[in-house]
Amino acid sequence: MLVDEPDPTSARMADQEGNMQDDLMEASIIMRHESFLLDGTEPTNTLVDDSASIVADQAWEPRKPSSFTSHDVRTRHGFYSLFMGCNGEKLSLHIPETILFVNGRPSIWLLTSESESTSGHVLRKSSKSINCDAIIEHWTKKYHNRQSRNIEGISAISSNDSPTLITKNVFLNWLQSLKHGRSCCNRIIHQYIKPLNNVGFRSTLTKKGENLISHTSTFRFGHVYKPISKLMHVIYPTRKSAIRKQGNDEPQESLPPPSQAVQNECCRNLQSIMRFMARTWQLDLDELVCEFIQDARHRLFMIRVCHFEWRDGQFD
């Protein structure tokens, strides 16, 4: 059961108003051009920043996000908890189903709505629906529906400091241990979505004065998101001709840059998060780094928040 389901008529009016606001924001972009780094290889996009003005315009109504979410918003757990919105504000973003575990207990369950009235918005499930039995039932059903495209048996992704892939059996055993109080860890668990062509996209949006500088690169998903060691063994084939060595680091695969369409969509998603944080929580981000994948239907999903920086003085 989802909470905060709006009336269809009011939802359409809110969406139209939101779309008009987004159109005005996009119209305020003075210039968009491609620039290049010193090596001449990596393109970036320069945009005009408008999130600071959103925070300034709403400064008359102070909010303390931690009092709404019960999480320290300076942590990754706290950052994700802000996605559930406040006072009717919804984040427009495609994410896998995501559950925040705190001290071994499921705390917040987020998902992107597919219903007609709230399509594309991040919603949270009612706290009454968040328990290990409900997660086990739901995750198992989802796994069986996608099993034909999931030969590795991956069921979930843990996106803490080191992102790891979790098989169905390992994940279910871990949930059973939570039910019996044998684990007290904090984790962010995402539903596994098989990435198209086994590639992901790492996108950065940084404020430079009044401008936003964006950069998106491609990475091999199987080289970054690895199975949990000693519990499962999956070999991801690579082409030796595409491997290059960089200093003392591990071999990295040379991949072509993402298409301009993918870069633009990643940038739009990061801008959407920044504007949402400013409009809903009055929090001004200086930098945001996220990872994305495309599914078999070429839909872009944000699968991990890698890094974020708040403007100084917001938590004094």
Secondary structure by P-SEA (a helix, b strand, c coil): cccccccaaaaaaaaaaaaaaaaaaaaaccbbbbbbcccccbbbbbbbbcaaaaaaaacccccccccccccccccaaaaaaaccccccccccccccbbbbbccccccbbbbbbcccccccbbbbcccccccaaaaaaaaaaaaaaacccccccccccccccbbbbbcaaaaaaaaaaaaacccbbbbbbbccccccccbbbbbbbbbcccbbbbbbbccccccccccccccbbbbbbbbccccccccccccccccccccaaaaaaaaaaaaaaaaaaaaacccccccccbbbbbcccccccccccccccccccccc
